Amino acid sequence: MDEFEVIHRFSGDLPVQPPEVLVPIGDDCAVVRLGGTEWVAAADMLVSGYHFEDWAAPEDVGYKAVAVNVSDVAAMGGRPRFVLVSGGSPDPETALRCMNGVAEACQEFGVYPLGGDTTRADALTVDVSILGELPGGPMLRSGASPGDLLAVTGELGAAAAGLLLLQRGERSPERLIRKHLRPEPRVGLGIAAARLGVHVAIDISDGLASDVRHICEMSGVGCRVDLDLLPLAADTRQTAEAMEHNPEMLAATGGEDYELLLAAQGRTLKMLSEESGMPVTVVGEVTDRGVAFLRGGSVVEGLSGWDHFSDTAPEGTTNPSSNRRKE
């Protein structure tokens, strides 16, 4: 079984959905209505030896654990408000350093930590739950229609390139290292996207090749993605090539970019880019059926992102932090 089969089987054993739950398991966040306000809720975990190694300082781990949850809220068009943080650590000093990173991220993203739990564990593990407030209706993975354009914010592949550097004990280019250790969730852009009428958003965590499939599955559509259109920075391309990785393949499968993948009409995407001041790059389109990745005009077969229950990563991928259908 993969991660999604586990979630599918678990979902079949749930009790009757209460009326307060507007969007259950299956999206970046669940949506609930409480006291006349719509809230989004999500949880994410980082585990030593799987999501990070000793090249990540405990402060970076705590910061990232909050950031990836904030990214989930951004993908729904929400504003992050509160977090609960729990974790295990071999010693109290490491736990405190990790929580200092949590506090730094909370300050950066304007969220308030309500509490949590700590315990002794053989390896550092951090679990964050988040609540965000929806200014308007949520963007869901199920809203794509044939004719929509697919676009990504910012750039792809930088975090994966940063991880390749860290795995080799290198610390330069520093920008790529930071892209991996300290993600920048697109909160303001997500709120603007929802307000402007973007049909679908998902944060790119497992890799574009996987995350676009999640949209297609939930929307009952297909897509065509042109890998030659993926936005890569020069230092990402140079690093990938120096380490004998194809830059476009790394950008499509590496994961952990925490940019937003959007489905919308072209005029909406143009308005979003102009309003946010951030590049929004069209990389493909939504079709009636089938998922196709093109490179140089030819179809690329077998392209996928990270599988969280696999012992090995697909070709060209790195080992991204978890963020997928939420429970």
Sequence and secondary structure as in RCSB ss.txt:
>XXXX:A:sequence
MDEFEVIHRFSGDLPVQPPEVLVPIGDDCAVVRLGGTEWVAAADMLVSGYHFEDWAAPEDVGYKAVAVNVSDVAA
MGGRPRFVLVSGGSPDPETALRCMNGVAEACQEFGVYPLGGDTTRADALTVDVSILGELPGGPMLRSGASPGDLL
AVTGELGAAAAGLLLLQRGERSPERLIRKHLRPEPRVGLGIAAARLGVHVAIDISDGLASDVRHICEMSGVGCRV
DLDLLPLAADTRQTAEAMEHNPEMLAATGGEDYELLLAAQGRTLKMLSEESGMPVTVVGEVTDRGVAFLRGGSVV
EGLSGWDHFSDTAPEGTTNPSSNRRKE
>XXXX:A:secstr
  HHHHHHHHHTT     TTEEE TTSSSEEEEETTEEEEEEEEEEEBTTTB TTS HHHHHHHHHHHHHHHHHH
TT EEEEEEEEEEESSHHHHHHHHHHHHHHHHHHT EEEEEEEEE SS EEEEEEEEE SS    TT   TT EE
EEES SSHHHHHHHHHHTT   SHHHHHHHHS    HHHHHHHHHHT  EEEE SS HHHHHHHHHHHHT EEEE
EGGG    HHHHHHHHHTT  HHHHHHH      EEEEE HHHHHHHHHHH S EEEEEEEESS EEEEETTEEE
 S     TT SS  TT        S  
